[in-house]
Amino acid sequence: MVASVLKTQSFIIFLILFFITIISSFSRLTVAYGYSKLFGKYISPSSRGLKREKLSHLHFYLHDVLSGKNVTAIRVVDGKPSTNSSSQFIFGDVYVIDDPLTIEPDINSKTVGKAQGTYTVASQGELSLLMVTNFAFTEGKYNGSTLSVLGRNEVLSAVREIPIVGGSGVFRFARGYAQVRTQSINQARAIVEYNVFVFHYR
């Protein structure tokens, strides 16, 4: 009976020491590799260099060139062929773009950045695109900064709104929207006016 109790106590002591060793080893690892014991915590915005929030307005023109010289949009996925449609754009088509952004509607005017990403023809009933695009700016204080666009673009509507969901550089923590107007469109190219309103901190 006494031997059984001693064995039980020894086993309990072994378990306690085992778990203490494991916890101690994990603590050393978190310190050595910089892991936090917490998954998330509140921090002060000023600790990340964030000051008062600003609202900026950017105005530029996007040039989507589908054929001819200097093509900037390439179809990488063909949607299911439709014999009932004479449109160049078919539901399911996916395009990759590297479109110039200019200060004026003329493609030869000053370039302020590029629109880089994809758009997908995401509607069977109208020319409506899912835009997943970054505006990568190259001009002035915005040089090296980006804005990220994710939203619906109903191309034939007079004015559309597309969400700005984030950014980098000057536009870190950005949020806002773009008002979009088509200046001209044909099977070879489109010129699209963007008025972007975005909150950011830098």
MOMO-V492280 format. One record per run of one state. SS is the DSSP state (H for helix, E for strand, C for the rest). FROM is the first residue (numbers start at 1). TO is the last residue. If there is no record, write none. Layout:
# MOMO-V492280
((SS | FROM | TO) (SS | FROM | TO))
This chain:
# MOMO-V492280
((C | 1 | 1) (H | 2 | 33) (C | 34 | 44) (H | 45 | 48) (C | 49 | 53) (E | 54 | 65) (C | 66 | 72) (E | 73 | 77) (C | 78 | 93) (E | 94 | 102) (C | 103 | 110) (E | 111 | 121) (C | 122 | 127) (E | 128 | 137) (C | 138 | 139) (H | 140 | 142) (C | 143 | 145) (E | 146 | 154) (C | 155 | 159) (E | 160 | 168) (H | 169 | 171) (C | 172 | 174) (E | 175 | 185) (C | 186 | 188) (E | 189 | 200) (C | 201 | 202))
